Amino acid sequence: MASVIVLLAESSWAPAALSIIGVLIGALAAIGGGAFAQWFTRQMERQALAAALAGEIQCVVDATNWHDARQDVEQGKAIPVDERAFPIFEANLAKIGLLPVDLVGKVSVFYSELGGVFQDFRTIWVALIEGKSIANVDHIRVRLLNRMDAVEEKAKVLLVELKKEAARSWQYYLQPTPPR
């Protein structure tokens, strides 16, 4: 590279050639810097999304108090549930793809199953509190108890994975072979 610059400096084209080289180097640096900044921003969003979902899942698990809810369902009691129980998940559906593919699947399946549990809570509420006739309420109660167990176990596993993803820094992706 130095010999090219020396040859160019001795010719009449030197100022123009050096300017062109400088412009090319500057353009490459700007493009590379912009691409890295965009990638870095996406990594920060990924971490924030994982942390937010972990927080929401922890809140749902803690607020629901699965042990007491299970006893209430077994005793034929109704459990009130908010219509919009997953505001963080719903608000970030467009960003879910920032997470690793396997984690996206686990999060989606978890929220789908948790939504089924909450729907069963609502169905039992309608039958017991509002007095509406619902066919197979006992069957729904048994299904709900099974779903609650499965969802609680998935929540524990998913919380660990989401917290790990939230803590994973951008340097992890620059390593030649990411640690497992």
N, C-alpha and C positions, 0 to 999 in steps of 0.2 A: 504494500500500500504506500509505503514511504517513497519507493522508487517511482511510482506513478505520479505522486505529488511533485517530486523533484523534476520529472520530465515535463509535467504540465507547467511548472513554474518557469521553465526555460523557454517555453513557447509563447506565441502571441495569444494563445487561447487561455492562458493561465487564469486570468481573473474570472472569465466566464465558466471555465471548467470547475474551478474551486467553488464558485458560487453554486453551481448545479449540484456538486457533491454535498455541499453544506445543506442545501435545500432537501436533497434526498435523505440525508441522515436525520435532519430535523423532522421530515414527514414520517419516516419510519419510527422515530422516537415518539412522536405525537400519537400515531396510530397504536403503537404498542402500549403506551401509557394509558390511552383511552380505553383500550380493550381490557387492560389489567384493572383499571378503576371500575369498569362495569362488572367484571367478574368478581372483584372484591366486594362490591355492593351486593351482588346476588348471594355471596357467601354469608354476609352479615344478615341479610333477610332470611336465609335458610336457618341460621342459628336462632334468630328471633322467633321465627315461626315454630321451630321445634320446642323452644322454651315456653312459648305461649300455649301450645297444645298440651305440653306436659302440665302446665299450671291448671289448665281447664280440666284435664282428666283427673288430676289430684283433687281439685275442688269438687268435682262430681262425686268421686269416691268418698271423700270426707263428708260432704254435705248430705249425701244419701244415707250414710251410716248403714251399710249393707246388712250388718247383723240385726239391727233393730227393724229395718225394712223387711227383712226375711221373716222375722217373727210376726210382724204385722200382717204380711201376706198369708202366712200359715194360719193365723187366727181369723182370717176373713175380714181384715180391716182394709180401708182404702188409703192410698198414699197420694197426696196432692203433688202435681208436677207442673212446672211452668211450661207454657207452649213453646217458648224459645229457650230450650235448655242448653243449647250449644252455640252461644253467640260468637266465640272465637273461631270455632271450626267453620261456621257458616260465613263469617266475614272474610275468611282466608281461603276459600275454596279455589280461587283463581291462582293462588300461590302454592298450592299443595305440591305441585310439580317441582318445587325447589328442593324438596327432600329426596333422599335416595329412593330409587324405584321400589325396593323391597319394603321400605318404611312407609311409602305412600300407600301400598296395598294393605299393610297392617293397620294403619290409621283409618283408612276408608272402611275396612271390614269392622273394626272396633266401633266406630261411630254408627255404622249401620245396625250392628247388634245392640248397641246401647239405645239407639232410637227405638228398636223393637221392644226393649225392656220398658222404656218410658211410655210407649204406646199401650203396652199391657197395663201399666199403672193407670193410665187415663181410662182405659176400657173398664177396669174394675171400679174406678172412681165413679164413672157414669152409672154403672150398674148398682153400686151400693149407696152412693150419696144422692145421686139424682133420681134414683129409683126407676131407671129405664130398664126395660127387659132386654137382656143380652143373653143370647144362646151360648151354652157351653162355658159359663163363667168359671165353673170348677176346673174345666180343662185348661182354660186360660191361666188360672192361678197355678196349676201344676207346671205348665210350660214356662210361666214367669219365674218360678223358683229355679228351674233348670237353667234358664237364660241368665239369671242373676249370678249364679255360681260361675258360669262360663265367662261372663263379662268381667266379673271381679278379678278372675285369674288373668285374663287378657290385659286388663288395666295395669296390673302389677308389672307384667313383662314389658308392656308398651311404655310405661313410665321410665323404666330403666333405659330403654333404647332411645327415647326422645331426649332424656337428660344427657345421655352420652353424645347424641348428635348436636345438642345445643352447646355443649362444651368443646366440640371439635372445632379447632381454629382453621383458618385458611391455609396455614403452613402444611397441614395434614395432606392436602391435595397436591402440594408441590414436591412431596417426597417421591423418590423413584419407585419404591414399593411400599404402599401404605401398610402400617402394622395392622394385624388382625387381632 
